[in-house]
């Protein structure tokens, strides 16, 4: 049976890993860690492009004694998989509506925030959700 609100995961144990030049690199990470990130600022870059600044949530901030936990370090060009649940959003209404995931390039970062710059795509469920529904203070889930 298929369950619309679940993700399919494949678990395996590698017996050897061979590194090959000129091959697409794979990021191996045995953790399935997800973090909640709060949208702390939104910049309108162009008519159809916005930058979303993401930090650890205020709740987490308060739980750690009013200090922001550092975000995992990234390198230039790295992507951030994000998950949104726009089930009540006009772009994805219907019986098959479920959380959606997209991967966006991190366009700026520090120890305290990531910046995602997202262009509105005609018919794009997640890009339109970000542009139309996400506000400062919104929480999104991302893979750590």
C-alpha positions, 0 to 999 in steps of 0.5 A: 500500500502507498501512504501519501504522507511518507517518504520512501527511503532505501537503507543499505550498507556499502562494503566498499566505496571507490572514488573516481575522477570525473565522476559525480560526487555523492554526499554520504551521510548516515544521519537522517537529521532534519532541522526547523529553520525560521525565515528571519528576513526576505529580500525582493531581489527582482520582480520574480526573485526573492532571497530568504534568510533562514536561521535556527528557530526562536524556540531553539534559541530560547532553549539554548540560553539565548544563544543561536546554535551554529548552523552546519558549515557549508561550502560554496555551491552547496544545496539545501533540501527543504520540505514544505507542506502546502496542502492548503495552498492553491497550487497543490490542492487535491487528494494527492497533496502531501509535503513537497521537497525541493533542493535549492542552492545556498546563495549566502551563509554564515554561522547563523544563517543560510540564504536561499534565492528563489525565482518564481517558476510558472506552475512551480508548486514550491517556488510559488509557495515560497513567494506567496505564502512564506513570511518572516517568522515562517518555519520550514524544515530542512535536511541538516 
